[in-house]
Amino acid sequence: MSDVERMIEQEKMEPPATGIPLLHLPSKNIFKKRGERFSSLARKHPDSGYLGFLALLSEAQHKALGHLTSSTGKSAEEGKPGKGEEKSPLTCLASGDYLWINALHIILEEMKKADIPAPARNTIAMLMRMNENELEVKREAILDWEPDRLSPAELPFIAASVQVYQVNSALLFENRPFGREVNEGTCPVCASPPVCSVIRAGSVENRLRYLCCSLCGSEWHMVRIKCASCGSTGKTGLYSHEGSDGAIKAESCHNCNSYLKILYLEKDPDMDPVADDLATLSLDIMMDEEGLLHGGANLFLLNGGT
């Protein structure tokens, strides 16, 4: 294709260095940094309106996270799976915990102060009128990974509040050791799919790959040239736009016909998994034209897709 640089590469499989972190839990400033990234990307992006809206939403998430002091009423120890169970820690937490609604209301109140379109204000008013049971149905759509059950207007607000809840919950497990998931392609903390992967730069983690959780913001190690969707270590392809700096590529798997984006942090250390994934939808379009399926998930796609 004339407008696409396609690189089919086979990289040497290397075992991770001894003592590298297998897991990075989210930072307390994850949403603050994400908002800054969305703002930066919006300045020169054709979809600046939506990216700017998500910058405001990320700032509201940061404020909501700061207000949450506990996630579930359970300690990290109480949330651990029982012997022989394969669930991730956050999947063992009790359902029916409405603390996430506190986060939602803080986010909605913050967004009401912002300069946002009238339809968004109408959606905020609608969500503010809903009772706990009505809202819980919407959270379940996120946790079931069926975002199409939500309207495009309400999806960003519900997704944002569930993300805050999940990040805060993940932080409860700060000193707890984690093993690898049976399915390496899902988050060991909350069992959600990745939004993309990053190649880290510097220190002991230089050039190591971490998958980035689309929900709780944790990052977990996976060896390079291994498909996050099917686990294959066979033939892969790397795709990027012709003339790009190579900071973001899409890695395809010839076994399951899927792809996942890779962010090379040595090229741009300010990149954010969620923000930069959304800002490179043209790469998704290119991959769709190649007949490849998206192996990642981003809850802020307006069509609710993954």
Secondary structure, 3 states (H helix, E strand, C coil): CCCEEEECCCCCCCCCCCCCCCEECCCCCHHHHHHHHHHHHHCCCCCHHHHHHHHHHHHHHHHHHHHCCCCCCCCCCCCCCCCCCCCCHHHHCCCCCCHHHHHHHHHHHHHHCCCCCHHHHHHHHHHHHCCHHHHHHHHHHHHCCCHHHCCCCCHHHHHHHHHHHHHHHHHCCCCCCCCCCCCCCCCCCCCCCEEEEEECCCHHHCCCEEEEECCCCCEEECCCCCCCCCCCCCCEEEEEECCCCCCEEEEEECCCCEEEEEEECCCCCCCCHHHHHHCCHHHHHHHHHCCCEECCCCCCCCCCCC
